Amino acid sequence: MAVDRGQPILQRVDDIAGLVFLGGTMSVNDGLPWLDDELRLIRLAAAQDVPILGHCLGSQLIAKALGGTVAPMDAKEIGWHPVRRLDNPVARDWLGAVPDSVEVFIWHHEAFSLPPGAVPLLAGEHCADQAYAIGNAVATVGHPEVTADMLSQWLRVYGYDVEPVSASVQAIERIR
């Protein structure tokens, strides 16, 4: 769906195989009219055990919809950062053969708290909770969907955000 182009949010999920919520430049706390509809849809899908996947903003939407909170971080996190796979049965089940440590592309200013019942899957140096699972939902602040072309476009359009360079924000040249 293209909610930014006025397409309506689903009202039912009984004929849906799964839902995916991706990133965006907005916050789940911005009060945009469609955010409440997406939160409602996530709660409906979770109640009916529909698989849900969330990346970046999507992870924050799922967290907020299911009882977590989303708040600004002390420092934004942008770039290719190592995350550590946690050693728990849920992480082993969801992540299978993912190595103990892997670099993931991350670009976020806010962090979620885990919703009640969620199990953390990945941890990072700059943001402790990088991914979680709850019921039939899995979510990460990372961007596993990013391609080289997407990343080039993001850096061209949003490159201003990659300042100042710090331990948690990599230079554009390093990100490329």
C-alpha contacts under 8 A as a table, 3 or more apart, distances in Angstrom:
res1	aa1	res2	aa2	distance
1	M	7	Q	6.14
1	M	8	P	7.54
1	M	9	I	7.31
2	A	5	R	5.35
2	A	6	G	6.76
2	A	7	Q	5.46
3	V	6	G	5.05
3	V	7	Q	4.89
3	V	8	P	6.40
3	V	9	I	7.05
3	V	34	W	7.08
4	D	7	Q	7.35
9	I	34	W	7.55
9	I	37	D	6.38
9	I	38	E	6.76
9	I	41	L	7.71
10	L	13	V	7.29
10	L	41	L	6.91
11	Q	41	L	6.95
12	R	15	D	7.73
12	R	41	L	7.75
12	R	44	L	7.79
13	V	16	I	5.06
13	V	44	L	7.36
13	V	45	A	6.21
13	V	48	Q	7.87
13	V	50	V	7.55
14	D	48	Q	7.93
16	I	19	L	7.51
16	I	50	V	7.42
17	A	50	V	6.68
17	A	51	P	7.13
18	G	50	V	5.57
18	G	51	P	4.69
18	G	52	I	5.75
18	G	53	L	7.97
19	L	50	V	7.49
19	L	51	P	6.38
19	L	52	I	4.83
19	L	53	L	6.30
20	V	52	I	5.82
20	V	53	L	4.70
20	V	54	G	5.74
20	V	58	G	7.58
21	F	52	I	7.83
21	F	53	L	6.25
21	F	54	G	4.69
21	F	55	H	6.36
21	F	57	L	7.40
21	F	58	G	4.35
21	F	59	S	7.56
21	F	61	L	7.96
22	L	54	G	5.83
22	L	55	H	4.87
22	L	56	C	6.34
22	L	57	L	6.11
22	L	58	G	4.88
23	G	55	H	5.91
23	G	56	C	4.85
23	G	57	L	4.38
23	G	58	G	5.85
24	G	27	S	7.87
24	G	56	C	7.64
24	G	57	L	5.87
26	M	30	D	6.72
26	M	57	L	7.81
27	S	30	D	5.25
27	S	57	L	7.17
27	S	110	E	7.83
28	V	31	G	7.36
28	V	35	L	6.71
28	V	57	L	7.17
28	V	60	Q	6.80
28	V	61	L	6.20
28	V	64	K	7.91
28	V	70	V	7.35
29	N	70	V	7.55
31	G	35	L	6.97
32	L	35	L	5.61
32	L	36	D	7.79
33	P	36	D	6.37
33	P	37	D	7.53
34	W	37	D	5.14
34	W	38	E	6.35
35	L	38	E	5.08
35	L	39	L	6.20
36	D	39	L	5.06
36	D	40	R	6.16
37	D	40	R	5.07
37	D	41	L	6.16
38	E	41	L	4.95
38	E	42	I	6.19
38	E	61	L	7.63
39	L	42	I	5.16
39	L	43	R	6.32
39	L	61	L	6.37
39	L	62	I	7.21
39	L	64	K	7.45
39	L	65	A	4.91
40	R	43	R	5.18
40	R	44	L	6.17
40	R	65	A	7.11
41	L	44	L	5.03
41	L	45	A	6.07
42	I	45	A	5.08
42	I	46	A	6.02
42	I	52	I	7.77
42	I	61	L	7.98
42	I	62	I	6.44
42	I	65	A	6.38
42	I	66	L	7.94
43	R	46	A	5.12
43	R	47	A	6.11
43	R	65	A	6.00
43	R	66	L	6.52
44	L	47	A	5.16
44	L	48	Q	6.36
45	A	48	Q	5.13
45	A	49	D	6.01
45	A	50	V	4.98
45	A	51	P	7.49
45	A	52	I	7.53
46	A	49	D	4.93
46	A	50	V	5.97
46	A	51	P	7.62
46	A	52	I	7.65
46	A	135	G	7.33
46	A	136	N	7.02
46	A	137	A	7.46
47	A	50	V	7.80
49	D	135	G	7.34
49	D	136	N	5.92
50	V	136	N	6.64
51	P	136	N	5.00
51	P	137	A	5.64
52	I	136	N	6.44
52	I	137	A	4.47
52	I	138	V	6.43
53	L	58	G	7.51
53	L	59	S	7.78
53	L	137	A	5.80
53	L	138	V	5.19
53	L	139	A	5.60
54	G	57	L	7.35
54	G	58	G	4.05
54	G	59	S	4.50
54	G	60	Q	7.89
54	G	61	L	7.88
54	G	62	I	6.98
54	G	137	A	7.95
54	G	138	V	6.53
54	G	139	A	4.42
54	G	140	T	6.27
55	H	58	G	4.78
55	H	59	S	5.21
55	H	139	A	5.88
55	H	140	T	5.09
55	H	141	V	5.51
55	H	142	G	6.08
55	H	143	H	5.99
55	H	144	P	7.77
56	C	59	S	5.24
56	C	60	Q	6.62
56	C	106	I	7.95
56	C	107	W	7.64
56	C	108	H	7.02
56	C	139	A	7.96
56	C	140	T	6.11
56	C	141	V	3.95
56	C	142	G	5.79
56	C	143	H	6.64
57	L	60	Q	5.02
57	L	61	L	6.12
57	L	141	V	7.25
58	G	61	L	4.99
58	G	62	I	6.21
58	G	139	A	7.21
59	S	62	I	5.25
59	S	63	A	6.13
59	S	112	F	7.79
59	S	131	A	7.85
59	S	139	A	4.73
59	S	140	T	5.47
59	S	141	V	5.96
60	Q	63	A	5.02
60	Q	64	K	6.08
60	Q	69	T	7.97
60	Q	70	V	6.35
60	Q	111	A	7.32
60	Q	112	F	5.70
60	Q	141	V	7.72
61	L	64	K	5.24
61	L	65	A	5.95
62	I	65	A	5.10
62	I	66	L	6.09
62	I	139	A	7.52
63	A	66	L	5.38
63	A	67	G	6.31
63	A	68	G	4.81
63	A	69	T	6.61
63	A	70	V	7.62
63	A	112	F	6.35
63	A	113	S	7.00
63	A	114	L	6.31
63	A	115	P	5.49
64	K	67	G	5.33
64	K	68	G	4.66
64	K	69	T	5.21
64	K	70	V	6.61
64	K	112	F	7.64
64	K	115	P	7.31
65	A	68	G	7.21
66	L	115	P	5.67
66	L	116	P	7.52
67	G	115	P	4.81
67	G	116	P	6.38
68	G	112	F	6.64
68	G	113	S	5.11
68	G	114	L	5.36
68	G	115	P	4.01
68	G	116	P	7.03
69	T	112	F	5.50
69	T	113	S	5.21
69	T	114	L	7.60
69	T	115	P	7.61
70	V	110	E	6.45
70	V	111	A	5.55
70	V	112	F	4.31
70	V	113	S	6.39
71	A	110	E	5.28
71	A	111	A	5.68
71	A	112	F	6.59
72	P	109	H	5.93
72	P	110	E	4.13
72	P	111	A	6.31
73	M	76	K	6.20
73	M	109	H	5.82
73	M	110	E	5.02
73	M	111	A	6.01
75	A	109	H	7.01
75	A	168	S	7.14
76	K	107	W	7.64
76	K	108	H	5.88
76	K	109	H	4.34
76	K	110	E	7.27
76	K	168	S	6.69
76	K	169	V	6.93
77	E	106	I	6.54
77	E	107	W	5.67
77	E	108	H	5.55
77	E	109	H	6.46
77	E	126	H	6.80
77	E	127	C	7.80
77	E	168	S	4.85
77	E	169	V	5.42
78	I	105	F	7.55
78	I	106	I	5.32
78	I	107	W	4.24
78	I	108	H	6.46
78	I	162	V	7.02
78	I	168	S	6.34
78	I	169	V	4.66
78	I	170	Q	6.21
79	G	105	F	5.53
79	G	106	I	5.46
79	G	107	W	6.46
79	G	168	S	7.65
79	G	169	V	6.09
79	G	170	Q	5.27
79	G	171	A	7.97
79	G	174	R	7.83
79	G	175	I	5.49
80	W	103	E	5.78
80	W	104	V	5.36
80	W	105	F	4.45
80	W	106	I	6.28
80	W	170	Q	7.70
80	W	175	I	6.46
81	H	103	E	5.09
81	H	104	V	5.56
81	H	105	F	6.43
81	H	106	I	6.93
81	H	124	G	7.74
82	P	101	S	6.26
82	P	102	V	5.28
82	P	103	E	4.10
82	P	104	V	6.23
82	P	124	G	6.61
82	P	125	E	7.87
83	V	101	S	5.58
83	V	102	V	5.58
83	V	103	E	6.14
83	V	104	V	6.90
83	V	122	L	6.07
83	V	123	A	5.47
83	V	124	G	4.65
83	V	125	E	7.50
83	V	130	Q	7.41
84	R	100	D	5.63
84	R	101	S	4.48
84	R	102	V	6.71
84	R	122	L	5.41
84	R	123	A	5.19
84	R	124	G	6.25
85	R	91	A	7.17
85	R	98	V	7.49
85	R	99	P	7.09
85	R	100	D	4.93
85	R	101	S	6.08
85	R	121	L	6.08
85	R	122	L	4.69
85	R	123	A	6.70
86	L	91	A	6.23
86	L	100	D	7.62
86	L	120	P	7.27
86	L	121	L	5.41
86	L	122	L	5.53
86	L	123	A	6.92
87	D	91	A	6.46
87	D	92	R	6.87
88	N	91	A	5.37
88	N	92	R	6.23
88	N	121	L	7.89
89	P	92	R	5.09
89	P	93	D	6.09
90	V	93	D	5.02
90	V	94	W	6.13
90	V	119	V	6.88
90	V	121	L	7.34
90	V	133	A	7.45
91	A	94	W	5.24
91	A	95	L	5.58
91	A	96	G	7.58
91	A	119	V	7.86
91	A	120	P	7.34
91	A	121	L	4.83
91	A	122	L	7.88
92	R	95	L	5.39
92	R	96	G	5.16
92	R	97	A	7.95
93	D	96	G	5.64
94	W	133	A	7.95
95	L	98	V	5.51
95	L	121	L	7.88
98	V	102	V	7.75
99	P	102	V	6.22
104	V	142	G	6.11
104	V	143	H	6.97
104	V	144	P	6.87
105	F	142	G	5.69
105	F	143	H	5.43
105	F	144	P	6.93
105	F	146	V	7.63
106	I	141	V	6.59
106	I	142	G	4.57
106	I	143	H	5.89
107	W	141	V	7.77
107	W	142	G	7.17
107	W	143	H	7.79
108	H	111	A	7.69
108	H	141	V	7.24
111	A	127	C	7.25
111	A	129	D	7.81
112	F	129	D	7.59
113	S	129	D	7.68
114	L	117	G	7.95
114	L	118	A	5.83
114	L	119	V	7.61
114	L	120	P	7.62
114	L	129	D	7.81
114	L	132	Y	7.43
115	P	118	A	5.49
115	P	134	I	7.97
117	G	134	I	6.30
118	A	132	Y	6.26
118	A	133	A	5.52
118	A	134	I	4.42
118	A	135	G	7.71
119	V	132	Y	5.38
119	V	133	A	5.37
119	V	134	I	6.39
120	P	123	A	7.63
120	P	129	D	6.54
120	P	130	Q	7.72
120	P	131	A	5.91
120	P	132	Y	4.21
120	P	133	A	6.56
121	L	129	D	7.94
121	L	130	Q	7.36
121	L	131	A	5.15
121	L	132	Y	4.86
121	L	133	A	6.91
122	L	129	D	6.46
122	L	130	Q	5.11
122	L	131	A	5.01
122	L	132	Y	7.06
123	A	127	C	7.10
123	A	128	A	4.90
123	A	129	D	5.12
123	A	130	Q	5.12
123	A	131	A	7.20
124	G	127	C	5.29
124	G	128	A	5.04
124	G	129	D	6.83
124	G	130	Q	6.24
125	E	128	A	6.31
126	H	168	S	6.26
127	C	130	Q	6.47
129	D	132	Y	7.46
130	Q	140	T	5.61
130	Q	141	V	5.56
130	Q	142	G	7.09
131	A	138	V	7.41
131	A	139	A	5.40
131	A	140	T	4.01
131	A	141	V	6.40
131	A	142	G	7.93
132	Y	138	V	5.84
132	Y	139	A	5.53
132	Y	140	T	6.60
133	A	136	N	7.39
133	A	137	A	5.57
133	A	138	V	4.34
133	A	139	A	6.41
134	I	137	A	5.27
134	I	138	V	6.52
140	T	143	H	7.66
143	H	146	V	5.64
146	V	150	M	5.99
146	V	151	L	6.38
147	T	150	M	5.12
147	T	151	L	6.09
148	A	151	L	5.14
148	A	152	S	6.18
149	D	152	S	5.16
149	D	153	Q	6.33
150	M	153	Q	5.16
150	M	154	W	6.14
151	L	154	W	5.02
151	L	155	L	6.11
151	L	176	R	7.63
152	S	155	L	5.24
152	S	156	R	6.15
152	S	176	R	7.45
153	Q	156	R	5.00
153	Q	157	V	6.10
154	W	157	V	5.21
154	W	158	Y	5.47
154	W	159	G	6.92
155	L	158	Y	5.26
155	L	159	G	4.30
155	L	172	I	7.30
156	R	159	G	5.61
157	V	160	Y	7.93
158	Y	161	D	5.78
158	Y	162	V	7.80
159	G	162	V	5.44
159	G	172	I	7.37
160	Y	163	E	6.39
162	V	165	V	6.57
162	V	169	V	6.48
162	V	170	Q	7.12
162	V	171	A	6.68
162	V	172	I	6.84
163	E	169	V	7.36
163	E	171	A	7.87
164	P	169	V	7.20
165	V	168	S	7.64
165	V	169	V	5.01
165	V	170	Q	5.57
165	V	171	A	5.72
166	S	169	V	4.92
166	S	170	Q	6.55
167	A	170	Q	7.17
170	Q	174	R	6.18
170	Q	175	I	6.36
171	A	174	R	5.31
171	A	175	I	6.35
172	I	175	I	5.00
172	I	176	R	6.19
173	E	176	R	5.25
